[in-house]
Amino acid sequence: MKPIITSFAVSTCLVASLFSASCSSSADTVGAEQHTSLQNQPAAELQTSNMINQENPFFRPSPLPFKAPEFNLINNEHYMPAFEQGMREQLKEIEAIASNPDAPDFDNTIAEMERTGKRLTRVQRVFFNMTSAHTNSEIQRIQAELSPKLAEHSDNIYLNGALFERVRTLHNNIDELDLNPEQGQLLKRTFENFVRAGALLTDEQQQRVREINGRLSALGTQFSENMLNTTRERAVLISSVEELDGLSSSQIEAAKQAAKARGHEGKYLLNLTNTTRQPITASLNNRETRRKVWEASAYRGLGRDGHIDNQPLILEIARLRAERAQLLGFDHFAAYRLEPNMAGTPEAAYKILLDMLPAVKENTRKEAMQIQELMFYDGIEDDVKPWDWEYYAEKVRLSEYNVSDAEIRPYFELERVIHDGMFYTMKKQYGITFEERFDLPVYHPDVRVFDVFGSDGEQIGLFYADYFARDSKRGGAWMSSYVVQNHMFGHKPVIVNVLNIPPPPEGEPALISLGNVTTLFHEMGHAVHGLFSDVYHPSLAGTATPRDFVEFPSTFEEDWAIQPEILANYAFHYETGEPIPGDLLERFLQAQQFNQGFDTFEYLAASLLDLDWHTLAPSEIPDSVEAFEKASLQRHGVDWEFVPPRYTSGIFNHVWPGGYASSYYAYIWSEVLAADAFRYVLSQGGIGSEASQRYRKTILSRGGSQDPMELYREFRGQDPTVDGLLIRRGLATDN
């Protein structure tokens, strides 16, 4: 079936111009509320609401710099009144636009829509970062109640017939409106968002879309809550310290403290990361302990042994997405979702993944043979299992390159990585500086705040850093915005990076892995995408780009972390202060090429699984999640037991709440751009060169105000090639 529209769009997320991580993460959960919810409240209840509102920080402008959130004053009771008032206000503003008797023009329709929903924008940006970064049972309850209301609110905007007619009139006459490029882009996106939301459907079809959106928002919220809870419930409790042989004394102490905090005095708790593989298995000498940790991770969300079961949620989400896509004129959800992305079609996404697969499988086979040999040497006459891989990969690095994680980690002390690594790189690259401040309120004691200054000394924004894992935080790492840059309201950006670095024992420095080092740089890439934004309209600011472009700036920054000149500035032994020895550094950099087969294989498997789920018609949704996953992996030849997908279906948080649904491939697509751009900058003089400044101007400052490939060509002078990606992944050499 031919799609009803084949042009550019990013998201159905107009609501208050929200393009933060919380909003752009899911077109399914974007949404809203019916505007009648408080109209018939009794007088006594309204009086109580008014009393709450008088003390509600969301009911007055923030007096803090750059309108940063007043976390010291915001309580759970403030969220719902602010959401309800914000939705009422926006719908009133939207209705005024729709019923305007004047003929539509850009300012009284498109620009005026950008001006709506200020309060809703503000509370939503704070609340949805809290649901991920520092949640509690009350926030989860509010989120569950709120999600379908937000979905309804979004539908009330995008399915407003009178408003759509004004937008359609402008779009049909776009060539006669004398718009600048950014205005033209916003008009196109706005029109396409309406169409993709169902504006061209019949009343009956629109009603069904409303029902689906409401249900999907509730299911996505439940899945996210389940992920937080299942990661906590499946943490592995260890009885004896002997079972932790191989861990450092600080790791053992941290596990002991974690168990004590959960009420298990004298035992040890190993918390899980959000991926199928668990990095801690690299250090555990006890194979049975490794197995326990891996199985606890891989079988999350499948209802085994009475634990949380996400399978009913997954099947219903997949079916509803497929049904909605067909209502909108697409064969399946992947066709709908990928239409506005750079890839454009599922076929293009499949192609980039499958084209890489033969070389990746060959590399992975070689790595597996090396691991198998070491297992036999240790007397283990068994096939390689997934819980063996991390452990023996570390041994290969030690035997082949004479370098281990334990030897390297003392040179990666968190504070030094932040200041002399990441911030140093940003100064060298873009001329910006970070100065920590201690006078602004934060939502948790671990959170830090930095002023960000340009090379001319002018402050360009605020940067919040929340780096340590805790029970109230979901897994993974992300960037979000409390305030997005835009010239329409004169706002400068307020950005937050959130990671899950294991906290060190009290009083000890945080020595982090290379993985956490590159994650710091990755999220800073997202941060500068928001900090350097220089656009007029909020909806086009910062990271408001297609999903398979948004990971480009973040991936681009990763490789700077291991550039020799950058490492030489921050890789110092935390006790002796000695710089990392040159021979160790060389061996370390060479060792990074090992395991690239595994890393890429597990990513490709997860990406193919994601696409397979979302290329199903409603009638093709299976009965069993596990059976479908097994068949999917077999079909693509990635059903290798010892390399499971990076995310199995039951824990695929990127996909089921919505943000990367049918778009997990975007990381590899963006990596093509990032690797090509990185090699180009190096060839043009490296960090701080004119090419770096052009990259900032053409990529980081433009947000979604222009077609992304046009931006890339403006920066690079040509289309990207895959050469840089193959070299970056160790699948080719740089001759």
N, C-alpha and C positions, 0 to 999 in steps of 0.2 A: 504494500500500500504506500502510495506517495505521501511523504510528510506534508503537513499543511503549511510549513514554512521552512525555508532553507537558508536563512541568513543568520547574522551574528546576534547572540544574546549570551548573557552570563548567568543569570539567575532570575528566579521569579521573586526576588527579594527587594521590593520597593520599600516595604514597611519602614518608614522613618529613615529611608536611605541607608539601611543597615547593610554594610558589607564587612562586618567584623567576622572573626572566626566563628562566633556563635551563630551568625546569620548565614554566612555563605557556606557553612558546613552542611547545610541541608535545605534544599528547596522543599523537601517533604515537611520539615518541622517549622519552616518559616510560616509565620502566619499570625494569627490574630484572634480577635474575640468579637462576639456579637455586642453591638453598641447599646443594647437595651438592658444590660445586666444590672445597672444601678437605678434605672429610671423609676422603678416602682418600689424602691426601698422605703420602709417605714421611716417616719420623721426621726424617731429615736436613734435608729441605726445611722441615718445620715448625719445626725449631730455627732455621734461617736466618730464617724469617718472624718468629719470636719476637724474634730479635736486632734485626731491622729495626723491629719494632713498639715496642721499648723506646725507640728514638730518634725515633719517628714523632710529630710534633706532634698528629696527629689521635687519638692514643691517650691523651691526657690533656687536661684542660680548658685552654683558652687563659687565660693569666694576664693578658692585655692588657685594657684598658678595654672594657667591653661585649662581651667575648669576641671581639674583632676577630681576624682571622687572623694567625698568626705567619709572615708572608711571608718573613722572613729565615731561617726554619728549614725551610719546606716545600720539598721537592724532588720531582721527578717520581716517584721510586721510592716515595714515601709514598702516592700516590693509590690504586693498585690494592689494596694490603693493607687500607687503610682502607675502601674500597668493599666489599671481600669480607667483612670483619668486620662492617661496618655492615649489610649485607644479611642475614648470618647472624643477627645480633642482632635485627633487626626481625622476621624470619620466626619466630623463637622467641617474641618478644613477641606477635605476631599469633596464633600457635598457642595460646598461653596464654589469650588472649581467646576464641578460637573454642571451646576445650574447657572453658571455665569451667562447672562444674556448676550454678552459681547462675543463677537466672532473669535474663535480660538486663534491664538498666536503662541509663539514659543514662551514668552514671559508669563502670560496669564494661564497657561496650562502646564507645560513641561517644567519650567523653572518654579512655578508656584507649587507643583507637586514636590519638588525638592525641598521646599521650605516647610512642608508639613511634618508633624510628628516629632517635634524636638524633644518633648518630655519622654515619649516612648523610646526614642533612640537612646536617650541617656540611661534610663533604667535598664533597658534590654542589654546594653553593653556591659554594665556592671553585673547584672544578675547572671547572665549566661557564662561569664568567666568564673563566677563563684560556683556555679553548678559543676564546673570541671576542676577548678583549682582549690576550692576550700568549701566543700559542701557539708551538709548535715541532714538529718532526717526532715527537718522543717523545710529546708530549701528543696529537698526532693519532693516533698508533698506539694509545695507551691508549684514546682515545675510540672508535676503530673496534672494538676488542676489547670495550669495556665496553657499548656501546649495546645490542646484543641481550641481554646479561645483565640490564641494567636493565629492558628490556621484559619479560623473563621474570619478573623479580622482581615487577613491578607486577601481572602476571597471576596470580602465585601468591597475591597478596593479594585482588584483586578477584574472582577465580574460586574462592575458598575457600568451598565450599558451606556449611559449618557457620557460618562467620563471617557470611555473607550472611543466613542464617536468623535470626540474632540481630538483625541490622540491620532485616530485614523485619518481624520481630515488633514492634520498637519503632515503626517507621514506620506500621504498621497501627493502632497504638494511640496515635498521637502526641497526640491530643486529650485523652487521659487521663493524660498524664505530668507535667503542671504544669511545663512548661518555660518559661524566659524566651525572649524573641524570638531572641536569638543562638543559644541551644541548639536552638530549633526550626529555625532556618535551617540549622545544621550537620547536624542529623539528616536533614532533607530532602535536602540536598546529598549527604550520604554515601550515602543510599539510591539516589539517582539516578545517582551515579557508578558504583555497583555495577551497576545495570541497564544503563547505557550502556557499561560494559566487557564485558557479556555474561553477567551472572550468571543470567539467565533462559533462556539457551540450553541446548540439549542438550549432552552430553559431546562428541559429534562436532563440533558447531558451535563449541564452546569451543576445541577443539583447533585448528581452522582459524583462529580468531581469534588464538590464541597464535602460530601460524606467521606470520600476516600482521603482527602487531605486531613480531615479531622482525625480519622482513625490512624493514618500514618504518623501523624505528630505524636499521638499517644503511644503507639508502638515503639517509635524511635526513642522517646523518653524512657520507656520501660527498659529497652535494651541497654541504654547508657547507664541506667541505675543498676541493672543486673551486672554489667561489666565491672563497675566499682565494687559491688558486693561479692561477686564470684572471685575476683582477684584477691580479695581479703579472705574469703572463706577457704580458698584453696592454697593459701600460704602453707608451707611445709614445716611442721613441728618436728624437731629433732630432739631425741632424748639424751644422747651422749655426745660429748665433744669429740670422741674418736670418730664418729661418723662425719665430722667436718674436717678431717685431716686434709691438709693442703691449703686451707684458708689461712689468711694472715691473722695475727692476734687481734688486729683492729676489726677485721671482718667478723671474727668469732664474738668479740665483745659487742659489736653492733647487733648481731643475731641474738645474743643473750638479752640485751636491753629491749629488743623488739618483742621477745617472748614475755619478758617481765611486764611490759606495757599491756599485753593482752591477758595477763593473769596467769602466766605459765612460769612461775619462779623456778629457776634451776634448769630450764630447758632452753632451746635455741629455735628461733623462727626465721625461716628463709622466705622473704617476700618475693613475689613474682613480678617480672616485668610484663609489659603488655603483649610481647611477641610470643610465638610458639617456642623458639629457642630461648634458653636462659643463660646469660653470660656467666653466671656464677658457676656453672658446670665446668667451665674451663679450669677451675682450680680444685675441684673436689676429686680427691684420689679414690674415694669409695664409690665404686661403680653402682652399687645399689642406691646410694644417696642420689647420685646423678639421675638414675632412672626415676626415683620418686619425684624429684623436682621437675623433670621433663614431662612426665605423665600428668602431674598436677596442672602443668601449664597447658599442654596440648588438649586435654579432655575437658577443659573449662567450657561451660555453656552447653553441655550435651546431656545434662541430667543424670550423669553416672553417679551411682552410690548415693542417690538422694540429693545431690547438689543441684544448683540452679540450672534450669533447662531453658535455653534460648530457642530451641528448635521450633516450637509453635509460633514464636514471634517472627523468626526468619521466613518461614513458609508463607505467613500471612502478608508480611511486607513485600516479598517477591511477587505474590499474586496481585496485590493491590497496585503496585507500581506498574506491572504489566498491563493491568486493566486500564489504568489511567492513560498510559501511553497510547493504547489503541483508541481510546476515546478521542485523543488529540490527533489521531491520524498517523501514528507511527506503528511499525510492526512490533516493536518491543521497547522496553524502557531504555536500553542502551542506545538505540537509534535516537530516541528523544533527548537523552542527556548529552550525548556527544555532538549533536548538531551544532551547538554554539561554541564548542571547543576547537582548538587548532586542528585536532585529528579529523573532526567532522563526521566520521562514521565509525562504527565498531570494526568494520573491515580494516580500516587504516590502523586502528589500535591493535587488533590481532596481528597484523602484518609486522609491525615493528617488534612485537614480542616473539613471534614465531621465527622471524628472520635471524634473531640472535640465538635461538635455542640450540642449533647444532654445535656451534663453537662453545657455548656455555656447558653443554652436556659433556663434551670432550674434556674440557678443563676440569669439570667436577669428577669425572672418572679418574683422571690422573691424581687428583687430590685424595680421592677415596682409596686408591691403591697405596698411597703413602701412609694413610691412616691405618689401613688394614695391616700393613707390614709392622707398624709399631705395636698394634694390638697383639699380633702373634708373638712379637718379641717379649711382650709382657705376659705371655702365657694365656692369652684370651683367645681360645679357638672358637670364635663366634663371628657371625657377620657384623659389620658395622651397624650400630644402632644410632638413632638420632641423639641419644644422650651421651654417646661416645664422641660425637664430632667436635664439639667445642674443646673438649679435654685434649684430644689427640691433635687437633689443629694447633693448639698451643705447644704441644710437644714437638710437632714438625717445625714450628718456628724456632724452637730451642735447638733442635738437632741440625736443621738445615741452615739457619741463619745465626744461631747462637745468641738468640735474644728472646726474652719472655716478657709477658705482661708485668710480672712482678718486678722485673729489672727496670722496666720503663716507667712504671707508675710513679715512683718517687720523684720523677722529673716533671710530673703533671700535677702540681699543687693548684687547687682551684683558684685561689686568689691571684696567683701569678698568671695563670692561664687567662683569667678575666682581664687583668690590667695590662700585663706585659705581652699578652698574646692577642686577644680579641680586640680590646680597645686600641692597642698599639696599631693593629692592622687597619682599623677604621680610620685612625689618624693619618697613617701613611697613604692609605688608599684615597680617602675623601677629604682629609683635612679637618675632621670633626674630633671633638674631645668630650669626655664624660667626666663629670664631677659629682661625687656622691653627696647627697644631702640627707639630713636626718630630721627635718622639721615637718615632713608631710606624713599624714596618717597612712597606714597600710593595713591589709586585711589579715595578715599573719606575721608574727615576729621574724620569720625567715625572709620576708620580702624586703627588697632594697630599692631605693629610688635614686636616679641620676639625672642631673641636668645635662642636656646635650647641646653643645655649642658648635657653630660653624667656624670656618677658618677666619671669618671676619669678626669673631667674638660675639656675634648675635646668637641668642638662644633659639634653637629650632624646634625644641620639644622636650618631653619628659620620657624617660625610659625606666620601667619597673622590671626588676629581675626576681624571679621566684624559682629557685633552682633545686631545692631538696625535696625528695619524696616524703609523703606522709599518707596516713590512712584516709584523710579527707580529700585527697587529690586523685583524679583518674590517671591511668598510665599514659606514657607517651610524652611528647613535647610539642609546644605550639606557640604561636604568636597571636595576640589579639590587640584590639585598640579600644581604649576607653573614650578617646576623642579622635576623630579622623580629620586630617588636614583638609581644609577647603577655604577658598577665598570668598565664597558666598556669605559665610558667617564670620570670616576672619579667624577661623580656628587653626591652631597649631596642634600637631599630633601628640597624643599621650598613648604610649605603646607599652605592652607587657610581653615578656618572654617567660614561658613556664617550662621547666624541665623536671625530671625525676631522678636526680643524682642521689644515690644512697648517702644518707647523712653519716658523717664520721662519728665515732664515739666522742662523748663530751670531752672537750679540752684538746682534741687531736685535730691536726689539719686534714682537710678533705683531699685525698689523693685520688685522682679520677682516671678512668680508662681513656684510651684514644677515642673510643666510640663516643664518650661523653664530651671530649674535646671538640670533635667534629660536629656534634649536635649543638654545642654552644655557638659555633661559627654558623651553622646552618640557620638556627633561629635568629641570629643577628642579621643574616641576609634578609629574612622576612622583616625584621625590625627596621632596617634602613630603607626597605621598600616603602614602609609606612612613614618613616621620618623624613625622607627626601621628597615625598609627594608634593607636587606643585600644580594643582588643578583647581578649577573654580567650583565644580559641582561635587557635593559629598558622595554621590553614588558612583563616581568615577575615580575616587581617591585611593591611593595606596595599593593594597592587594586586591582591589576589585577587578580582577582579570580572569580570563578563562582558567579552569582548573589545571590544564596541562601547560600553562605558562607561569602560574603563580609559584611553582617550585623551582623555577629557573634561577631567580635571584638568590634564593637560599642555598641551592646546590652549588652555585658559582662561588660562594664564600667558603665552602668546605675545604677546597684544595689549598687555600692560602694557609690553613692551619698547619700543614706539613711542608710548606715551603721552607727551605733551609734558612733563609734570612729571617723568617718569622720565628721559627723554632729557636734560632740562636738568641732571640730576645726574651723568650719565656721559659725554655726548658732547662731549669736549674734544679739541682737536687735540693729537696726541701730542708734537709738537715745541714749539709755541708756548704750549700751555696755554689757548688761547682757546676759549671755548664755541662750539658750532656756531652759525653766524649764523642769525637767525630766518628770513630769507627763504630760505636754503638748506634749513633744516629744513622749512619749509612746502612748498617745491618737492619736497623729498625724500618727504614724506608723500603728496603728491598723486601722485608717480610710482609709488608702491607699488601704485596701482590698475591701472596698465598691466601687461599680461601676465597678469592674473588669468584671462582666457579660456584662454590656453595652459596655465597651471598647473592649472586645473580640468579641462580637456579631457584632458590626459595622465593625470591621476589617475583620471578616470572610465573611460578606456579600459583602464587596468590593472585596475581593480576589476571591470569587466564581463568581462574576460578571465579573471580569477580565478574568478568565479562560473560562467562557461561551462565551464571545466575541471572543476569540481566538481559540476555538475548532469548529468554523464554517467553512464549505467549501465555496468557492466563491459563489455558487448558493444559499447558505443559509443565506446570508447577508440580514437582514430585511430592511423594508422601514422606520420604525420609531424607533428612539433611545429609546424614553420613553416607548413604548410598549414592546420592547425587554427587557429593564431593569426590567419592572414590571413582565414579564413572568419568567425571570431568578430568581428573588427573590422568586416568588411563588414556582417555581420548587424545590428549596432547602429548603423551609419552613423558609425563613428569611425575609419575607415580612411583618414585624411588623412595623406599621406606626411610632411608637414612637422611633424606633431604625433604622434610615436610614443608608445606607452604609456610611462608613467614607468618601468615595468619590463617588458621583454620576457620571454617564458617562460623563456628560457635563463638569465636572471640574477634570477629572481623569488625572492630569498632569503626574503622575508616568507612565501612560500607553500609552497615545496617541502619545506624542513625541517619545516614544520608550523604555526608559530605563528599565522599569519594565513590559513591555508588556508580559502578561501571566505569570508574575513572581512576582506579588505583594504578593503571598503566601510566598515569600522568607523571609519576616520578621519573620513569625512564625517558619519556618524551621530553620533559624539562631538562633531564640530564644531557641529552643531545645538545640542547642550546647552551647549557652551562659549560660543558666540556669544550665545545667549540669556542665559546667566548673566552674561557680561561686561557686556552692555547694562543688565541689571538692577542690577548692583552700581554701575555708573556713575550710574544714576538714583537710587540710594539714598544717595549721598554719596561714592561712589568708593572709592579704595584706603584701607584702614584703617577703613572705616565699620563700623557694626554688621552690615551685610550681609556684609562680608568675614569677620567673626568667625563669623557663622551658617554661611557657606559652609564654613569650616574644621570647625565642629562637626558639621554634617549630612552633608557630602560627604567631606572628607579624613580624618576620624577614624574613620569607621564601617567602612572596608574592605568586605568582602563579607558583613557581618553582617545585611544587610537587602536587600530587593528594591531595585534601583537606581532605578527610577522612583518608588518611595515616598520614597526619600531625596531625589530631586530635587524632588518636590512639597513635601516638608517644608521644603526650603531656599527654594524659589521661590514656593510658594503656588499653583502652577498647572502645567500641562504646558508644555513648551517650544514655541515657535513657530519657523518657519523664517525669520522676518523678519531676525533678527540675522545668520544665515548669508548671506543674499543681500546684505546690506549689507557684511559682512566680505569677501565675494568680489567686490565691485564690481559685482554684478548688480542692485542696487537702491540707492536713495538713502534716507537717513535724514531724512524730512520732519518 
